């Protein structure tokens, strides 16, 4: 099975090629801000990023007509079940013209379709575990204000892949396991996986703060802020100017740790607060399954920090053992997911607007 993987991110386009479930080549095309500023909208970046994909195909000597599938990172779709979706016109129309959130991942399906069309009839185009995977229990959707439901938005692709990996390592299936996964990085997501579904989570706007996002804030204070800032300014505060950056002046956790080692007690308190909030989110989600959790997993870039991992482990070890699977595993997750589909281990979902 030959699968081409396309993962468009905010400032990069990552591309991979796998044969029989083994990733044999990857490349990360980093994009400078000035390169992207020429485009007013994400959709206008299609051909810019397509050149990267075509360059990779040429460099690797990949024969397009030999591809069994192309898989792109899933974009901001309406709530969908987890798993694989074959790219269709309804999906592309939604991502191009209807989605309310501009994000580079919206181009994943579009780019996969472009390569499929060049490859021929035998090649299929998919996305897998988009950001909008929603398997919440109904009780988890209630927020506290009618008309403002809690939504499942987060790092579903990486979190589900890591949960499946850990389940296998401890000798159970994903469908049998109960695992809490904290994805820690530029934005944080903390989720609980129970009997094969991600039944609840904290997204980056309601859970622990991250390197540059605020996480959940005291709403009375936020209401006051709204009267002195525009909507765009408020979104920037929440998404780009919060978290570690707002307290320390940097979004580089390694720099913060270096300052702590030099004796900076203010930075240490903020870093402890990040770990403290992650631990609180983990503890909260454990109550969803009456505390019966097999494992707690830390993943994402910040999981490389032994300082954070040790703090979180000490705070949560009464719930379940902690495992660190640092970094992001999106490329392998995309490839593995489609391999399971092509070999009949998973069913294909069809995207349609209700």
Secondary structure, 3 states (H helix, E strand, C coil): CEEEEEEECCCEEEEEEEECCEEEEEEEEECCHHHHCCCCCHHHHHHHHHHHHHHHHHHHCCCHHHCCEEEEECCCCCCECCCEEECCHHHHHHHHHHCCCCCHHHHHHHHHHHHHHHHCCCCEEEEECCCCECCCCHHHHCCCCCCCCCCCCCCHHHHHHHHHHHHHHCCCCCCCCEEEEEECCCCCEEEEEECCEEEEEECCCCCCCCCCCCCCCCHHHHHHHHCCCCHHHHHHHHHCCCHHHHHHCCCCHHHHHHHHHCCCHHHHHHHHHHHHHHHHHHHHHHHHHCCCCCEEEEEEHHHHCHHHHHHHHHHHCCCCEEEEEEECCHHHHHHHHHHHHHCCCCCEEECCCC
